[in-house]
Amino acid sequence: MATAPRPFTVAHWDKYARHMVLENGNYLIPEPWQLEIVADWFNPRFTELGLIVPEGNAKTSLSALLALY
């Protein structure tokens, strides 16, 4: 039997994020760049995280999901 990933890791967040249903009815599939942001978010070395991404790239969904997590 497989063990669940440890909380507050990228693997755990990725599994959690895949349960999010978007407005169009599809499930969120995090992109590699989003997982890199999450890795930085969970890194205790960083106290602030800046994000500059063009429109239409699910920034709001990513931020909301991080806040709910």
Phi and psi in degrees as GROMACS dihedral restraints (atoms count N, CA, C in turn):
[ dihedral_restraints ]
;  ai    aj    ak    al  type     phi  dphi    fc
    3     4     5     6     1   -75.3    20    10
    4     5     6     7     1   144.2    20    10
    6     7     8     9     1   -90.9    20    10
    7     8     9    10     1   151.0    20    10
    9    10    11    12     1   -75.0    20    10
   10    11    12    13     1   147.7    20    10
   12    13    14    15     1   -66.0    20    10
   13    14    15    16     1   151.6    20    10
   15    16    17    18     1   -64.5    20    10
   16    17    18    19     1   141.5    20    10
   18    19    20    21     1   -60.7    20    10
   19    20    21    22     1   154.9    20    10
   21    22    23    24     1    60.1    20    10
   22    23    24    25     1    38.5    20    10
   24    25    26    27     1  -123.7    20    10
   25    26    27    28     1   162.1    20    10
   27    28    29    30     1   -62.7    20    10
   28    29    30    31     1   -40.3    20    10
   30    31    32    33     1   -61.7    20    10
   31    32    33    34     1   -42.1    20    10
   33    34    35    36     1   -67.6    20    10
   34    35    36    37     1   -44.1    20    10
   36    37    38    39     1   -63.2    20    10
   37    38    39    40     1   -40.7    20    10
   39    40    41    42     1   -59.3    20    10
   40    41    42    43     1   -44.8    20    10
   42    43    44    45     1   -63.8    20    10
   43    44    45    46     1   -41.7    20    10
   45    46    47    48     1   -62.9    20    10
   46    47    48    49     1   -45.9    20    10
   48    49    50    51     1   -62.8    20    10
   49    50    51    52     1   -32.0    20    10
   51    52    53    54     1   -69.7    20    10
   52    53    54    55     1    -4.4    20    10
   54    55    56    57     1   -92.4    20    10
   55    56    57    58     1    -7.5    20    10
   57    58    59    60     1   -77.1    20    10
   58    59    60    61     1   127.2    20    10
   60    61    62    63     1   -99.3    20    10
   61    62    63    64     1   126.1    20    10
   63    64    65    66     1   -81.5    20    10
   64    65    66    67     1   171.2    20    10
   66    67    68    69     1   -58.2    20    10
   67    68    69    70     1   -30.9    20    10
   69    70    71    72     1   -82.8    20    10
   70    71    72    73     1     1.5    20    10
   72    73    74    75     1    92.0    20    10
   73    74    75    76     1    -7.9    20    10
   75    76    77    78     1   -84.6    20    10
   76    77    78    79     1   157.5    20    10
   78    79    80    81     1   -84.9    20    10
   79    80    81    82     1   147.6    20    10
   81    82    83    84     1   -73.1    20    10
   82    83    84    85     1   127.0    20    10
   84    85    86    87     1  -114.3    20    10
   85    86    87    88     1   104.7    20    10
   87    88    89    90     1   -60.2    20    10
   88    89    90    91     1   137.5    20    10
   90    91    92    93     1   -85.2    20    10
   91    92    93    94     1   160.4    20    10
   93    94    95    96     1   -54.7    20    10
   94    95    96    97     1   -39.9    20    10
   96    97    98    99     1   -65.1    20    10
   97    98    99   100     1   -33.6    20    10
   99   100   101   102     1   -68.0    20    10
  100   101   102   103     1   -38.5    20    10
  102   103   104   105     1   -66.9    20    10
  103   104   105   106     1   -31.2    20    10
  105   106   107   108     1   -65.9    20    10
  106   107   108   109     1   -40.1    20    10
  108   109   110   111     1   -63.1    20    10
  109   110   111   112     1   -43.2    20    10
  111   112   113   114     1   -63.2    20    10
  112   113   114   115     1   -39.6    20    10
  114   115   116   117     1   -60.9    20    10
  115   116   117   118     1   -41.6    20    10
  117   118   119   120     1   -66.5    20    10
  118   119   120   121     1   -37.9    20    10
  120   121   122   123     1   -60.2    20    10
  121   122   123   124     1   -39.8    20    10
  123   124   125   126     1   -86.2    20    10
  124   125   126   127     1    -3.6    20    10
  126   127   128   129     1   -80.1    20    10
  127   128   129   130     1   117.1    20    10
  129   130   131   132     1   -68.2    20    10
  130   131   132   133     1   -13.2    20    10
  132   133   134   135     1   -68.2    20    10
  133   134   135   136     1   -26.9    20    10
  135   136   137   138     1   -96.3    20    10
  136   137   138   139     1   133.7    20    10
  138   139   140   141     1  -104.5    20    10
  139   140   141   142     1   -16.5    20    10
  141   142   143   144     1  -137.9    20    10
  142   143   144   145     1   153.5    20    10
  144   145   146   147     1  -137.9    20    10
  145   146   147   148     1   119.8    20    10
  147   148   149   150     1  -100.8    20    10
  148   149   150   151     1   145.3    20    10
  150   151   152   153     1  -138.6    20    10
  151   152   153   154     1   116.8    20    10
  153   154   155   156     1  -121.0    20    10
  154   155   156   157     1   107.5    20    10
  156   157   158   159     1  -139.3    20    10
  157   158   159   160     1   140.2    20    10
  159   160   161   162     1   -62.1    20    10
  160   161   162   163     1   165.1    20    10
  162   163   164   165     1   -58.8    20    10
  163   164   165   166     1   151.5    20    10
  165   166   167   168     1    77.2    20    10
  166   167   168   169     1    22.3    20    10
  168   169   170   171     1  -115.1    20    10
  169   170   171   172     1    23.0    20    10
  171   172   173   174     1    66.4    20    10
  172   173   174   175     1    32.6    20    10
  174   175   176   177     1   -63.2    20    10
  175   176   177   178     1   -43.7    20    10
  177   178   179   180     1   -65.2    20    10
  178   179   180   181     1   -42.6    20    10
  180   181   182   183     1   -62.5    20    10
  181   182   183   184     1   -42.3    20    10
  183   184   185   186     1   -63.2    20    10
  184   185   186   187     1   -46.4    20    10
  186   187   188   189     1   -63.3    20    10
  187   188   189   190     1   -43.4    20    10
  189   190   191   192     1   -64.2    20    10
  190   191   192   193     1   -41.2    20    10
  192   193   194   195     1   -67.6    20    10
  193   194   195   196     1   -38.4    20    10
  195   196   197   198     1   -63.5    20    10
  196   197   198   199     1   -40.1    20    10
  198   199   200   201     1   -66.2    20    10
  199   200   201   202     1   -40.0    20    10
  201   202   203   204     1   -72.3    20    10
  202   203   204   205     1   -29.9    20    10
